[in-house]
Amino acid sequence: MANETEGQTLRDYGKRKKRYRRVRRFIFGMVVLGIAAAGIIYWIRLTNMTYHNYEVVNTTQNTGEYKGGYLSYGSSVVKYNKDGAIALNKEGDVLWNASFEMADPIAESCEEYVVIADRGNKVIHTFNKDGEVGNITTLHNIVKVEIAKQGVVAALMEEEDTNYIKFFKVDGSEVTSSEDTSTLAEMVKGTDEVGYPLDFSLSNDGKKMVVSFLSVTSGKLVSAVGFYNFDEVGQNKTDNFTGGQSYEDIIVPKVEFLNNDTVCIYRENGIDWYSVREIPNQIKEVNFDQKIKSILSNDKYSGVVIEEDGDTTGKLMLYDLKGNKVLDKKLSMDYDKIYLAGEEIIIHDNLTCLVMKTSGKEKFRYTFDGNISAFYPINGMDKYYLINGSEISTIILKE
């Protein structure tokens, strides 16, 4: 009898232990779920807050205004001018500092690389997070440069009536005839038959390129856009050419890779989106009756500000990668600069800055005491670089 009672007690104990484990797991799960929910609510609230003030976290002295500019570089900022360049992190610490002499510096970045070139001259410098990695001297005067994520540099150059595009390695050496882009420089060399390159864009991985050409054929102005692929797809194509599009009596001043597989063609009178995963295919076409005032884009969106009669501010039209309109909004202020940063549109003149979400919701508007040279996000939420002629400050927005 004792053994039977003892067995019953052990069974009851086992059941209670299982119930306890289930209750404990349930409570633990609810606590984790509650923490996660609280975190999500806090993140949603933080990313959708409206701010009216700010606090300076740290400040680095700037050397004053000069011929040059600023470049957002991950969570850092690059300042460049005719005498050199400096990269600063969000704490204001110097990542690298380089000296050079340029008459008209221009700069671009892609992931860990930055390229700075002397427009109208023949000098290019390349940098990564550790500092300068290459110094390039070109044969012709530079019009534009781009850099891919592996450090390949493409330069649009001109000499008298001829334009060229050539490729260089990040260390400064020119791509040779045995490499993928061997025929490209001669193929895009400007001629009366082909036209002269107005603009080009290199995909982030450096494997694709789009070029806008301009020519006069039979007395008519003709723009042609060519697509090139240096990967397996293009190896079986003549001169790596995979397709193109022509436009009569229309200038195409800008072409751009939004990501590795999507290209935007900005015409005088509209935008075309192309998928270029392999062979280029048009996704969408949008036409405008009004003149395009500004172009803005990132890897998620492309947009334009179009002029409206009697209005100096204009109307902002924003589109996703498939050409679907996501925002149609009349701007409430005139501006010197407008650009996209993640899910935000940053607009500023020399005193007032407006940060707007891509939904059109206003996040931050402030009129500063001093001039604004640049305003860049750091963490995608509430921390920004505020740059003027005398200071580079890290700020946190306040309600």
Number of C-alpha atoms within 10 A of each C-alpha: 6 7 8 9 10 11 12 12 12 12 12 12 12 12 12 12 12 12 12 12 12 12 12 12 12 12 12 12 12 12 12 12 12 12 12 12 12 12 12 12 12 12 13 11 11 12 15 14 18 18 17 13 13 16 12 14 14 14 18 16 13 14 11 9 12 11 12 18 17 21 18 19 21 15 15 21 25 22 19 24 23 18 15 16 19 17 25 19 18 22 13 19 11 15 16 17 16 14 12 12 12 22 15 14 23 23 25 19 23 19 15 15 23 26 24 25 27 22 20 18 20 17 21 24 22 26 22 20 15 12 16 18 16 18 18 19 15 17 12 20 21 24 21 23 25 25 30 23 16 15 28 23 27 23 23 23 24 22 12 7 9 15 22 23 25 21 22 20 18 24 17 20 13 16 18 13 10 8 9 17 20 17 16 19 19 12 16 22 19 22 17 12 9 17 21 24 27 21 20 25 24 26 23 23 15 21 18 24 24 25 24 28 24 25 21 16 14 7 7 11 14 19 26 21 21 19 22 28 27 22 15 12 15 20 15 13 14 11 19 24 22 21 17 16 12 15 14 13 11 16 20 24 17 18 23 23 25 21 18 18 16 22 28 27 21 23 20 18 15 17 21 18 25 21 20 24 13 16 16 20 15 15 17 15 15 14 11 12 11 15 15 19 15 15 18 18 22 17 15 16 22 25 25 23 23 19 18 16 7 7 11 14 17 25 20 20 18 24 18 16 22 18 20 14 15 15 17 15 14 16 16 11 14 15 18 11 16 20 18 23 21 15 15 20 21 21 22 23 18 17 16 18 23 20 24 19 19 18 14 18 13 17 20 21 17 15 16 11 9 13 15 19 21 23 23 23 24 22 11 14 15 18 20 22 25 20 24 21 16 16 16 24 23 24 20 18 18 14 9
